[in-house]
Amino acid sequence: MTDTGSKLPPRREAVRLKNARKLSTSSQRWLQRQLNDPYVTAAKAQGWRSRAAFKLIEMDEKYKLIGKAARVLDLGAAPGGWSQVALARGAAIVVGIDLLDILPVPGAEFIQGDFLEEGMEARLTAMLGGKADLVLSDMAPNTSGHIATDHIRIMALAETALAFACDILAPDGAFVAKLFQGGAEKDMLNTLKRRFRQVRHAKPPASRKDSKEIYVVATGFRPG
């Protein structure tokens, strides 16, 4: 992987679906969107596991998250796109964990399991060779279509990731996590502001305009 930029291919005429009558309306809409998404095209051309790689690239370009020789922990790492980006942008050690199996990424180590399992913090710290400089979480629950329920679910994931990050981060480290629109709620925001020097919300260009997702980007970790 040599191209770590986020340049997109030239715009092209929209691709129309053919022989899609047997698909449901929602499946047709999803496939049409995939076929005409320049980030999907660019991800395939550049060898990224998913279009989500560009979200981290864009946030790193703006906030300088991935330091040279950094130790990076990728929570909910499947399919491995963010781990790919971390390595390509200079991280020395990248460790990912997910409930799903992840195909190998040269240079990264993956565990299939739950980061909340007993003893997992010590295991991940040992694999990293010390405290993490950056903890990433692109985790999201299966959406129900009910806005309030989905917000509660993703907030629970983000708060759990934050609590774990506060235990495993090195001083001055950084934390990135996916939320849904509405951003961090009061309790989480208070924790972020207390434990990090700077806290921002970001919606990278690669995040679809119709998506409710937003990211919290916290830098300058202060151990308690």
Number of C-alpha atoms within 10 A of each C-alpha: 11 8 12 17 13 19 11 14 11 6 9 8 6 11 12 10 12 6 6 12 9 8 11 10 11 9 12 15 12 11 16 15 14 14 14 16 17 19 24 20 16 18 19 13 11 14 13 23 20 18 20 20 22 27 22 24 23 17 20 16 14 11 13 12 24 26 17 12 13 21 28 28 31 24 24 23 25 23 19 25 21 29 32 22 26 30 24 17 23 14 22 18 21 25 22 25 23 20 14 14 15 17 11 11 16 9 14 18 18 23 17 15 15 14 21 11 8 9 9 15 16 13 12 22 17 11 17 20 11 14 21 25 28 28 26 25 23 21 19 20 13 9 12 10 8 8 12 9 12 18 20 15 17 21 22 16 18 24 20 13 23 21 13 16 26 22 13 22 24 19 16 15 27 28 26 27 25 24 30 20 15 10 20 22 12 9 9 17 16 11 14 26 16 15 19 21 14 14 19 16 17 20 19 18 13 20 18 12 10 6 10 15 20 19 24 22 21 24 24 17 24 18 15 8
